[in-house]
Amino acid sequence: MDARTTSERLREAARRTVRDARLPSGPALRPTRRAWQFDALVALVLGIATVYYGIDNAGNVVVREIAPGIEIVIPRPAGPDGLALMVTLAAVASGALALRRRYPLAVLCVVTAATLATPQSVMRLTFYAFIIAVYSAAVYSPYRVAALAALPVSVVLVGTSGNAVTPIVPNEYIALLILVPMAVAAVGLRTWKLRTDEGRARLSLLEREQAEALRRAVEHERARIARELHDVVTHNVSVMIIQAGAARKIMKISPEEAGEALLAVEAGGRSAMAELRHVMGLLTMADEGEGRDEGADLADTTAVPAPQPGLDQLEALVGRVRDTGLPVGLTVTGSPRPLPPGVELAAYRVVQEALTNTVKHASGSAAAVTVEYGQERLRVEVTDTGGHPGAGPGSGRGLIGLRERLAVYDGILNTGRRLTGGYRVEALIPLEAP
């Protein structure tokens, strides 16, 4: 029972070994064009050298001293048949090396057979090809089990085939056999160093590109936040300054109207606080209650930022500007429909910036806001009739920010003075068909 079980286990192990030997451990190597050229050159050079060796030594007799005072005479193949045999063996063993990367095991079998058929007196014909074939099978064969089994078998067959006389290297070739491997090793080391330096250079370049991309992203984010802060602060503070100035002038004459103006200042402050907290919320989402100050309750905000303003809040924006004493008309044409939040925010900022400039630089004028919903675009226009110059000339940062904001959505901004007097700001934003 135990003997049968043992024999079954051995047969099962043998079947698994045979099955594993037929299965590749990885994909077959696909040599590059340069590798094919190199292998063909090796096969050609070795073939020429061994064929020349066979022709040059046909019919020679070799006398070797295998021990002190003991010499043996080794005749080499002679005649046309012997010459043809040596040339054929040299050509087959060397030519097979051209395929040593693509079919390493097959090449090993062919070269081993040629080596076994080589007479012992001319072992140099195939011995060097056999060494290269063994190396290639060990390095390039995807059939690892088959390669590990074939290598020792080939070595044992060649070593015990009766060719007891191993090839002897002539003295004039010893220096060459030493210098050539050293040169190859030096070239390989230099190539490895160059590739390592190239890899480091590519890695450094990639790191610099990533750092530059990060820097550009940071600058873009800073510019975006700066635009948001400019839009929020400029509008609300301008309205608050005008309302506070009006309240100061009429405080003694009409306390009730002054009180209304101060209420408008308070409402503008609340709005500014809310929008500022929203902009800061774009940078970081604080935990509930984290970073709250004494003025947080005035803004009536929570840890979650309020939604960005959109076109549905234009009426409230226009109302706050009207409270400053600037007559503003609002006209909406077309069929209002939901738009992407970014588009609505851009349109809102256009109206906010234009009205802010009117309040600051054209006091005493009247303004008109027109929003036109088209099939393919959204048109927003803000005009004023011109008035008394107020604050000094602006920096232009607001209009630059609007152009950059609209450019994100392929929109354009048109600004300039009107022929009838005043100023005109128009934004055209492409829309998808409803």
C-alpha positions in Angstrom: 0.0 0.0 0.0 2.8 2.4 0.9 4.9 1.4 -2.1 1.9 2.0 -4.4 1.2 5.3 -2.8 4.9 6.3 -3.2 5.0 5.3 -6.8 1.8 7.2 -7.5 3.3 10.3 -5.9 6.4 10.0 -7.9 4.4 9.6 -11.1 2.3 12.6 -10.2 5.4 14.7 -9.4 6.9 13.6 -12.8 3.7 14.6 -14.6 3.7 18.0 -12.8 7.4 18.5 -13.8 6.7 17.7 -17.4 3.6 19.9 -17.4 5.6 22.8 -15.8 8.4 22.3 -18.3 6.0 22.9 -21.1 4.6 26.1 -19.5 6.5 29.3 -19.9 7.2 31.3 -16.7 6.9 34.5 -18.7 6.4 35.9 -22.2 8.9 35.0 -24.9 11.6 37.6 -25.4 11.1 39.8 -28.4 14.6 40.9 -29.4 15.0 44.4 -30.7 16.4 45.2 -34.1 19.8 46.1 -32.5 19.8 42.8 -30.6 19.1 40.9 -33.9 22.0 42.7 -35.5 24.3 42.0 -32.6 23.5 38.3 -32.6 23.9 38.1 -36.4 27.3 39.8 -36.1 28.4 37.4 -33.3 27.3 34.4 -35.4 29.1 35.7 -38.5 32.4 36.5 -36.7 32.5 33.2 -34.8 31.5 31.3 -38.0 34.3 32.9 -40.0 36.8 32.3 -37.3 35.9 28.6 -36.8 35.5 27.9 -40.5 39.0 29.4 -41.1 40.3 27.3 -38.2 38.8 24.1 -39.7 40.2 24.8 -43.2 43.6 25.8 -41.8 43.9 22.6 -39.6 42.6 20.0 -42.1 45.0 17.1 -42.3 47.3 18.4 -39.5 48.6 16.1 -36.7 48.7 17.5 -33.2 51.1 16.2 -30.6 50.2 17.0 -27.0 52.1 16.3 -23.8 49.5 15.1 -21.3 52.1 14.3 -18.6 55.9 14.6 -18.2 57.4 12.4 -20.9 54.0 11.2 -22.2 52.8 12.5 -25.5 49.9 11.6 -27.7 49.4 12.1 -31.4 46.0 13.4 -32.5 45.3 13.4 -36.2 42.8 15.9 -37.4 40.2 15.1 -40.2 41.8 15.2 -43.6 40.6 15.0 -47.2 37.5 16.6 -48.8 35.2 14.7 -46.5 37.0 15.8 -43.3 37.1 19.4 -44.5 33.4 19.4 -45.4 32.6 17.9 -42.0 34.5 20.6 -40.1 33.1 23.5 -42.2 29.5 22.2 -41.8 29.8 21.8 -38.0 31.4 25.2 -37.6 28.7 26.8 -39.8 25.8 25.1 -38.0 27.0 25.8 -34.5 27.9 29.4 -35.2 24.9 30.2 -37.4 22.4 28.9 -34.8 23.6 31.7 -32.4 21.8 34.3 -34.6 18.5 33.0 -33.0 19.9 32.6 -29.4 17.6 35.2 -27.8 14.4 34.2 -29.6 14.7 30.4 -29.4 17.4 29.8 -26.7 16.5 26.1 -25.9 16.3 25.1 -29.6 19.7 26.8 -30.2 21.1 24.9 -27.2 19.9 21.6 -28.6 21.4 22.3 -32.1 24.7 23.5 -30.8 24.9 20.5 -28.3 24.3 18.1 -31.2 27.0 19.8 -33.3 29.4 19.7 -30.4 28.8 16.0 -29.8 29.5 15.3 -33.5 32.7 17.3 -33.5 35.9 15.2 -33.5 37.9 15.6 -30.3 41.0 16.9 -32.2 39.1 20.0 -33.4 36.9 20.9 -30.5 37.4 24.6 -31.1 35.0 24.3 -34.0 31.9 24.2 -31.7 33.2 24.6 -28.2 32.9 28.4 -28.0 29.5 28.3 -29.7 28.4 25.8 -27.0 29.4 28.1 -24.2 27.4 31.0 -25.7 24.4 28.7 -26.3 24.5 27.5 -22.6 24.6 31.1 -21.4 21.8 32.2 -23.7 19.5 29.3 -22.6 20.2 30.2 -18.9 19.4 33.9 -19.5 16.8 34.2 -22.1 14.6 31.0 -22.0 11.1 31.7 -20.7 10.8 27.9 -20.0 12.7 28.0 -16.7 12.0 24.3 -15.7 13.0 23.0 -19.1 16.1 25.2 -19.2 17.2 24.1 -15.7 16.8 20.5 -16.9 18.4 20.9 -20.3 21.5 22.8 -19.1 23.1 20.1 -16.9 22.1 17.4 -19.4 23.9 19.3 -22.2 27.0 19.9 -20.1 27.2 16.3 -18.9 26.7 14.9 -22.5 29.5 17.2 -23.8 31.8 16.4 -20.9 31.4 12.7 -21.0 31.2 12.1 -24.8 34.7 10.8 -25.1 36.3 14.1 -26.0 38.8 14.0 -23.1 41.2 16.3 -24.8 39.8 19.8 -24.2 40.7 22.7 -26.5 43.9 24.5 -25.7 44.2 28.2 -26.3 47.4 29.2 -28.2 49.7 31.5 -26.3 49.3 34.4 -28.8 45.6 34.5 -28.0 45.9 34.6 -24.2 46.3 38.4 -24.0 43.4 38.9 -26.4 41.1 36.7 -24.3 42.0 38.7 -21.2 41.7 42.1 -22.8 38.5 41.5 -24.7 36.4 40.7 -21.6 37.9 43.7 -19.8 37.0 45.9 -22.7 33.5 44.5 -22.8 33.1 45.0 -19.1 34.4 48.6 -19.3 32.0 49.4 -22.1 29.2 47.8 -20.2 30.1 49.8 -17.1 30.2 53.0 -19.1 26.9 52.3 -20.8 25.3 51.6 -17.4 26.7 54.8 -16.0 25.4 56.8 -19.0 21.9 55.2 -18.6 22.0 55.9 -14.9 22.9 59.5 -15.5 20.1 59.8 -18.1 17.7 58.3 -15.7 18.7 60.8 -13.0 18.4 63.7 -15.5 14.9 62.6 -16.5 13.9 62.2 -12.9 15.3 65.7 -12.1 13.5 67.1 -15.1 10.2 65.4 -14.0 10.6 66.8 -10.5 11.2 70.3 -11.8 8.2 70.0 -14.1 6.0 68.8 -11.2 7.3 71.7 -9.0 6.6 74.2 -11.9 3.1 72.8 -12.3 2.5 73.0 -8.6 3.8 76.6 -8.6 1.5 77.5 -11.5 -1.5 75.9 -9.8 -0.8 77.8 -6.6 -0.5 81.1 -8.6 -3.7 80.3 -10.4 -5.5 79.6 -7.1 -4.1 82.8 -5.6 -5.3 84.8 -8.6 -8.7 83.3 -8.4 -9.0 84.0 -4.6 -7.7 87.5 -5.2 -10.4 88.1 -7.8 -13.1 86.8 -5.4 -11.8 89.0 -2.6 -11.7 92.0 -5.0 -15.2 91.5 -6.1 -16.6 91.0 -2.6 -14.6 93.7 -0.8 -14.8 96.4 -3.5 -18.5 96.2 -4.0 -19.6 95.9 -0.4 -17.1 98.4 1.0 -17.9 101.0 -1.7 -21.6 100.7 -0.9 -21.0 101.0 2.8 -18.8 104.1 2.3 -21.5 105.9 0.3 -24.2 104.9 2.8 -22.1 106.0 5.8 -21.3 109.3 4.1 -24.9 110.0 3.4 -25.9 109.1 6.9 -23.2 111.5 8.2 -24.5 114.4 6.1 -28.2 114.0 7.0 -27.9 112.8 10.6 -28.9 116.1 12.1 -31.4 117.1 9.4 -33.2 113.8 9.0 -32.4 111.2 11.7 -34.8 108.7 10.2 -33.2 108.7 6.8 -29.8 108.5 8.5 -31.0 105.5 10.4 -32.1 103.8 7.2 -28.7 104.5 5.7 -27.0 103.0 8.7 -29.2 99.9 8.4 -28.0 99.6 4.8 -24.4 99.9 6.0 -25.2 97.1 8.5 -26.8 94.9 5.7 -23.7 95.5 3.5 -21.4 94.5 6.3 -23.4 91.3 6.9 -23.3 90.5 3.2 -19.5 91.2 3.0 -18.9 89.0 6.1 -20.9 86.2 4.6 -19.2 86.4 1.2 -15.7 86.7 2.8 -16.3 83.6 4.9 -17.4 81.8 1.8 -14.2 82.8 0.0 -12.1 81.7 2.9 -14.1 78.4 3.0 -12.8 77.8 -0.5 -9.3 77.5 1.1 -10.2 75.2 3.9 -13.2 73.6 5.4 -13.0 74.3 9.1 -14.5 72.0 11.8 -17.7 73.2 13.5 -16.8 76.2 15.6 -13.1 76.2 14.7 -11.6 79.6 14.2 -14.8 81.5 15.0 -14.4 85.0 16.4 -16.7 87.4 18.2 -18.0 88.8 14.9 -19.0 85.4 13.5 -22.6 85.7 14.9 -23.0 89.0 12.9 -22.5 87.1 9.6 -24.9 84.4 10.7 -22.7 81.7 9.1 -21.9 78.1 9.8 -19.0 75.9 9.1 -20.4 75.0 5.7 -20.0 77.9 3.2 -23.1 79.4 1.7 -23.7 78.8 -2.0 -22.1 81.1 -4.5 -24.3 84.0 -5.6 -26.0 83.6 -9.0 -28.4 85.3 -11.3 -31.3 84.8 -9.0 -29.7 87.2 -6.5 -29.3 90.1 -9.0 -32.5 91.7 -7.6 -31.0 91.8 -4.1 -27.7 93.2 -5.5 -29.5 95.9 -7.5 -31.6 96.7 -4.4 -28.4 97.3 -2.3 -27.0 99.6 -5.0 -30.4 101.5 -5.1 -30.1 102.1 -1.4 -27.0 104.2 -2.1 -29.1 106.6 -4.1 -28.1 105.3 -7.6 -31.2 104.6 -9.8 -30.7 101.1 -11.2 -33.0 99.3 -13.6 -33.0 95.6 -14.1 -34.4 93.9 -17.3 -34.4 90.2 -18.0 -35.3 89.0 -21.5 -35.6 85.6 -22.9 -36.5 82.4 -21.0 -34.6 82.2 -17.8 -33.3 78.6 -17.2 -30.8 77.0 -14.8 -27.2 77.5 -15.8 -24.0 76.0 -14.5 -23.0 77.6 -11.2 -19.7 78.9 -12.6 -21.5 80.7 -15.4 -24.0 82.3 -13.1 -21.3 83.4 -10.7 -19.3 84.9 -13.6 -22.4 86.8 -14.8 -23.2 88.0 -11.2 -19.6 89.3 -10.8 -19.9 91.2 -14.0 -22.9 93.1 -12.8 -21.4 93.5 -9.3 -18.1 95.0 -10.7 -19.9 97.2 -13.2 -22.3 98.7 -10.6 -19.4 99.1 -8.1 -17.5 101.1 -10.7 -20.5 103.2 -11.4 -21.0 104.0 -7.7 -17.3 104.9 -7.3 -16.6 106.8 -10.5 -20.0 108.1 -11.8 -21.9 109.5 -8.9 -25.2 111.1 -9.8 -25.8 108.9 -12.8 -28.4 106.2 -13.5 -27.6 102.6 -14.4 -29.4 99.9 -16.3 -28.7 96.1 -16.0 -29.9 93.8 -18.9 -29.7 90.0 -18.8 -30.6 88.3 -22.0 -31.0 84.5 -22.2 -30.3 83.5 -25.7 -30.4 80.1 -27.4 -26.6 79.9 -27.7 -25.3 82.5 -25.3 -26.0 84.6 -22.2 -25.6 88.3 -22.6 -25.2 90.6 -19.6 -25.0 94.4 -20.1 -24.5 97.2 -17.5 -24.7 100.8 -18.7 -24.7 104.1 -16.9 -25.5 107.7 -18.1 -22.3 109.2 -16.7 -22.1 111.5 -13.7 -19.7 113.4 -11.5 -16.3 111.8 -11.1 -16.0 110.3 -7.7 -12.9 108.4 -6.6 -9.7 108.5 -8.5 -9.0 106.3 -11.5 -9.2 102.6 -10.7 -6.3 100.1 -11.2 -8.2 98.1 -13.8 -7.7 94.9 -11.8 -11.5 94.3 -11.6 -12.0 94.3 -15.4 -8.9 92.1 -15.8 -10.3 89.7 -13.3 -13.6 89.6 -15.1 -11.9 88.8 -18.5 -10.0 86.0 -16.9 -13.1 84.7 -15.2 -15.1 84.8 -18.5 -12.3 83.2 -20.4 -12.7 80.0 -18.4 -16.1 79.6 -20.1 -15.0 81.0 -23.5 -16.8 84.2 -22.8 -15.7 87.7 -23.8 -15.9 91.1 -22.1 -16.6 94.3 -24.0 -16.1 97.6 -22.2 -15.9 101.3 -23.3 -17.5 104.6 -23.2 -20.9 105.2 -24.9 -21.4 107.8 -27.7 -24.3 109.2 -25.7 -22.2 109.5 -22.5 -21.5 107.1 -19.7 -19.9 103.7 -19.7 -20.9 100.3 -21.0 -19.8 96.8 -19.8 -21.0 93.8 -21.8 -20.3 90.1 -21.2 -21.1 87.3 -23.7 -21.0 83.8 -22.4 -21.6 80.8 -24.8 -24.3 78.3 -23.6 -25.2 74.8 -24.6 -28.5 74.5 -26.4 -31.4 74.0 -23.9 
